Amino acid sequence: MRMIDVLWQRLEELVASQRKQGIVAGISGTKVIVAVDDAIMTLPRYKHYTPTVNDVVDIDASRRGAWIVIGTPA
C-alpha cells in the first residue's frame, strides 16, 4: 500500500472518531442521557435541539471530556 493511501485512511479514521452517534435514553434537565459506545452517558446539548427519547443523535466528540449532543442527523 502506498504511503499516501495509509495517511489518507488514518486521517479518515481520525475524523470519524470525533463524531459519534447515540440514542437518547432520557432527559435530565438540560442534559441528555444517551446510549453511545456501549455505555450510558449524560451529556450537554446545544440550545437549538430539543431531545426526544429514542432519537438517534450526533455527538461532537472532538474534545476529550467535553462531548456535546449536536442534534439529530438529517
Secondary structure, DSSP 4 states (H G I P E B T S, - for coil): --HHHHHHHHHHHHHHHTEEEEEEEEEETTEEEEEETTEEEEEEB-TT----TT-EEEEE--STT--EEEE---
